[in-house]
Amino acid sequence: MSTMNVYSRFGGKDGVIDELYADGYRRLIAAIEAVPVTDDIPADLEHVAHAYRDFAIQNPTYYSIMFQSAMHQFEPSQTSVELGLSSLNAFVDRVEAGQAAGTIITPSDCSAVDIAAWLWATCHGLISLELDHVGVELVSWPTIFEAGIRTTIAALRPAVAASTV
């Protein structure tokens, strides 16, 4: 297919990049939604975090477009931004389910969205450092991801949270 055909179909370079951005989020959402829901919501959240990491490791170009400004001066469309933000819902829904079941606490008056954003940011920070190969001579990012996510989510379990008060 010619460049002109691609650009006319998507309205130019930004349209192509916007579609890649949106497609990346659709794929990420599908990967996260594929994680089964069980009665152990904190464990489910760990599995969601791993699905997020697996997506990033298997799709570094998508991840770079979605999160690391791979395309300088690219501004995603409002529709794509909303799709991206909806990916947070996979965390929010599970946090809310855990709160309703009493298996997830609500620390410091944080909302379910706040907790989900905290988990998302933790995943994102660790994954971004791994994909950027920061400090690989000194650390094992897969090991740090596993320990960091497990520790972060354990802190949301009522028994663990109560023991730290």
Secondary structure as UniProt FT lines:
FT   HELIX           3..10
FT   HELIX           13..33
FT   HELIX           41..58
FT   HELIX           60..67
FT   TURN            72..73
FT   HELIX           78..86
FT   TURN            87..88
FT   HELIX           89..101
FT   HELIX           107..109
FT   HELIX           112..131
FT   TURN            132..138
FT   HELIX           141..154
FT   TURN            155..156
FT   HELIX           158..163
//
